Amino acid sequence: MTAAAVAVPALLGVLAGAVADRLAAAFPWDGGEPRPRRALPFPVTELLTAALFGLVALRLGAVWALPAFLVVTGAGVLLALVDLRHRLLPNRVTGPAVAATAALLLVAAAAQGTWDQLLRAGSAAAVLFCGFLVMALISPAGLGMGDVKLAALIGLPLGWLGWDAVLLGAVAGFVVQAAVALVLLLTRRVGRRSELPFGPAMLAGAALAVGWGGALLG
């Protein structure tokens, strides 16, 4: 893995982070009242997204599936920012991200002949979507439809890697959410009945599965 193979995605991450920050600050995108120019102080989002892009490239290498993983990463940053600020995961991000990721994984499967990975990715997206849908119907206060659609998005790259990554990513999201909630409770930042956005924890769990799945699963 050459330095350029990591540096180029990292530079793309800077641009993706800048776009994500501006879009998150401008949400909701209805052209109404003026919005702040940034969601986070410069250059927090840019550096974070660059680091994530670089780590994804380092983890996967120069493979055909890398663009699909970068799309999920960039969309994930935007979704996390919006969810933290508005407790909402907009369909206008999740839907196109799912379509773009699926298309790029199709290209990767065609180039490499890895149709089994593509089938597993699609199956994982469907399984996570259905599983989260059932949980949302059982406990609508805990999960929303935005979380259900996000589950399908993260299921694509996790399924491409393997079913162990899918399981780890799904479980890790709940563990991250519980840990964050505990810290916030102990520091009295939230109360026992406070509702926290779940999207960022789901994305963090998926990132853990992609980056350190092998080490965590032994």
C-alpha positions as CSV (number, residue, x, y, z in Angstrom):
1,M,0.0,0.0,0.0
2,T,1.7,3.2,-1.2
3,A,1.4,6.6,0.5
4,A,-0.3,8.0,-2.5
5,A,-3.0,5.3,-2.3
6,V,-3.9,6.6,1.1
7,A,-3.2,10.3,0.4
8,V,-5.5,10.6,-2.6
9,P,-8.6,9.3,-0.7
10,A,-7.7,11.5,2.3
11,L,-7.6,14.5,0.0
12,L,-11.0,13.5,-1.4
13,G,-12.1,13.2,2.2
14,V,-11.2,16.8,2.8
15,L,-13.5,17.9,-0.1
16,A,-16.2,15.5,1.0
17,G,-16.0,16.8,4.6
18,A,-16.3,20.4,3.4
19,V,-19.4,19.5,1.4
20,A,-20.9,17.5,4.2
21,D,-20.4,20.3,6.7
22,R,-22.0,22.9,4.5
23,L,-25.0,20.7,3.7
24,A,-25.5,19.8,7.4
25,A,-25.4,23.5,8.3
26,A,-27.9,24.3,5.6
27,F,-30.4,21.6,6.7
28,P,-33.3,21.5,6.2
29,W,-32.8,22.2,2.6
30,D,-36.1,24.0,1.9
31,G,-34.6,27.4,1.1
32,G,-36.3,29.0,4.2
33,E,-34.6,31.1,6.8
34,P,-30.9,31.7,6.8
35,R,-28.7,28.9,8.2
36,P,-25.2,29.0,9.8
37,R,-22.4,28.6,7.3
38,R,-20.9,25.6,9.1
39,A,-22.1,22.7,11.2
40,L,-18.7,22.4,13.1
41,P,-15.8,24.8,13.4
42,F,-13.3,24.7,10.6
43,P,-11.5,22.3,9.9
44,V,-13.0,19.6,12.2
45,T,-15.3,18.0,9.7
46,E,-12.7,18.1,6.9
47,L,-10.0,16.5,9.0
48,L,-12.3,13.9,10.4
49,T,-13.6,12.9,7.0
50,A,-10.1,12.9,5.6
51,A,-8.9,10.6,8.4
52,L,-11.9,8.2,7.8
53,F,-11.3,8.1,4.0
54,G,-7.6,7.4,4.6
55,L,-8.3,4.7,7.1
56,V,-10.8,3.0,4.8
57,A,-8.2,3.1,2.0
58,L,-5.6,1.7,4.3
59,R,-7.9,-1.1,5.4
60,L,-9.1,-2.2,2.0
61,G,-6.2,-1.3,-0.3
62,A,-6.6,-0.2,-3.9
63,V,-9.5,-2.5,-4.7
64,W,-12.6,-2.0,-7.0
65,A,-14.9,-1.8,-4.0
66,L,-13.1,1.2,-2.4
67,P,-15.2,3.9,-4.1
68,A,-18.4,2.2,-2.7
69,F,-17.0,2.3,0.8
70,L,-15.9,5.9,0.4
71,V,-19.4,6.8,-0.7
72,V,-20.9,5.2,2.5
73,T,-18.2,7.0,4.6
74,G,-19.0,10.4,3.1
75,A,-22.7,10.0,3.3
76,G,-22.3,8.7,6.8
77,V,-20.5,11.9,7.9
78,L,-23.3,14.0,6.5
79,L,-26.0,11.8,8.1
80,A,-24.3,11.8,11.5
81,L,-24.0,15.6,11.5
82,V,-27.7,16.1,10.5
83,D,-28.9,13.4,13.0
84,L,-26.9,15.0,15.8
85,R,-28.3,18.4,15.1
86,H,-31.9,17.6,14.1
87,R,-32.5,13.9,15.1
88,L,-33.3,13.1,11.5
89,L,-31.8,11.0,8.8
90,P,-33.0,12.5,5.5
91,N,-34.2,10.2,2.7
92,R,-32.5,12.6,0.2
93,V,-29.2,11.4,1.5
94,T,-29.8,7.8,2.4
95,G,-31.7,6.8,-0.8
96,P,-29.1,8.1,-3.3
97,A,-26.3,6.7,-1.1
98,V,-27.8,3.2,-1.2
99,A,-28.2,3.4,-5.0
100,A,-24.7,4.7,-5.6
101,T,-23.2,2.2,-3.2
102,A,-25.0,-0.7,-4.8
103,A,-24.1,0.5,-8.3
104,L,-20.4,0.8,-7.4
105,L,-20.4,-2.7,-5.7
106,L,-22.0,-4.0,-8.9
107,V,-19.1,-2.6,-10.9
108,A,-16.6,-4.1,-8.4
109,A,-18.3,-7.5,-8.7
110,A,-18.2,-7.4,-12.5
111,A,-14.6,-6.3,-12.6
112,Q,-13.4,-9.0,-10.1
113,G,-16.0,-11.7,-10.8
114,T,-16.9,-11.7,-7.1
115,W,-20.7,-12.1,-7.6
116,D,-20.9,-14.0,-4.3
117,Q,-19.8,-10.9,-2.4
118,L,-22.4,-8.7,-4.3
119,L,-25.1,-11.2,-3.4
120,R,-24.0,-11.2,0.2
121,A,-24.0,-7.4,0.3
122,G,-27.5,-7.2,-1.0
123,S,-28.7,-9.9,1.3
124,A,-27.1,-8.2,4.3
125,A,-28.7,-4.9,3.4
126,A,-32.1,-6.7,3.2
127,V,-31.6,-8.6,6.5
128,L,-30.5,-5.5,8.4
129,F,-33.4,-3.5,6.9
130,C,-36.0,-6.1,7.9
131,G,-34.4,-6.6,11.4
132,F,-34.4,-2.9,12.2
133,L,-37.9,-2.5,10.7
134,V,-39.2,-5.1,13.1
135,M,-37.5,-3.3,16.0
136,A,-38.8,0.0,14.9
137,L,-42.4,-1.3,14.8
138,I,-42.0,-2.9,18.2
139,S,-40.4,0.2,19.7
140,P,-41.0,3.3,17.6
141,A,-39.7,5.6,20.3
142,G,-36.3,3.9,20.1
143,L,-35.9,3.5,16.4
144,G,-37.2,5.5,13.5
145,M,-37.6,4.8,9.8
146,G,-34.5,6.8,9.1
147,D,-32.5,4.3,11.2
148,V,-34.1,1.4,9.3
149,K,-33.0,2.9,6.0
150,L,-29.6,3.6,7.3
151,A,-29.3,-0.1,8.3
152,A,-29.7,-1.0,4.7
153,L,-27.0,1.4,3.7
154,I,-24.4,0.1,6.2
155,G,-25.5,-3.5,5.4
156,L,-24.1,-3.2,1.8
157,P,-20.4,-2.6,2.7
158,L,-20.5,-4.9,5.8
159,G,-22.1,-7.7,3.7
160,W,-19.4,-7.2,1.1
161,L,-16.8,-8.0,3.8
162,G,-18.7,-11.0,5.3
163,W,-21.5,-12.0,7.7
164,D,-19.2,-11.7,10.7
165,A,-18.7,-8.0,9.8
166,V,-22.5,-7.6,9.5
167,L,-23.2,-9.1,12.9
168,L,-20.4,-7.1,14.5
169,G,-21.4,-3.9,12.9
170,A,-25.1,-4.3,14.0
171,V,-24.2,-5.2,17.6
172,A,-21.5,-2.6,17.9
173,G,-24.0,0.1,17.1
174,F,-26.1,-0.8,20.1
175,V,-23.0,-1.1,22.3
176,V,-21.7,2.4,21.2
177,Q,-25.2,3.9,21.9
178,A,-25.3,2.3,25.3
179,A,-21.8,3.5,26.2
180,V,-22.5,7.1,25.0
181,A,-25.8,7.2,26.9
182,L,-24.1,6.0,30.1
183,V,-21.4,8.6,29.9
184,L,-24.0,11.3,29.3
185,L,-26.0,10.1,32.2
186,L,-23.0,10.0,34.5
187,T,-22.0,13.5,33.5
188,R,-25.6,14.7,33.8
189,R,-25.8,15.9,30.2
190,V,-29.0,14.0,29.7
191,G,-31.8,12.5,31.8
192,R,-33.0,8.9,32.0
193,R,-35.9,9.7,29.6
194,S,-33.9,11.7,27.1
195,E,-33.9,10.4,23.5
196,L,-30.6,10.2,21.7
197,P,-30.1,10.0,17.9
198,F,-29.1,6.5,17.0
199,G,-27.7,7.1,13.5
200,P,-24.2,8.2,14.7
201,A,-23.9,5.1,16.9
202,M,-24.9,2.8,14.0
203,L,-22.3,4.4,11.8
204,A,-19.7,4.2,14.5
205,G,-20.5,0.5,14.9
206,A,-20.2,-0.1,11.2
207,A,-16.8,1.8,11.2
208,L,-15.5,-0.5,14.0
209,A,-16.6,-3.6,12.0
210,V,-14.8,-2.4,8.9
211,G,-11.7,-1.1,10.5
212,W,-11.1,-3.6,13.4
213,G,-13.5,-6.5,12.7
214,G,-10.7,-9.0,12.3
215,A,-9.0,-8.0,15.6
216,L,-12.3,-7.8,17.5
217,L,-13.5,-11.2,16.3
218,G,-10.1,-12.8,16.7
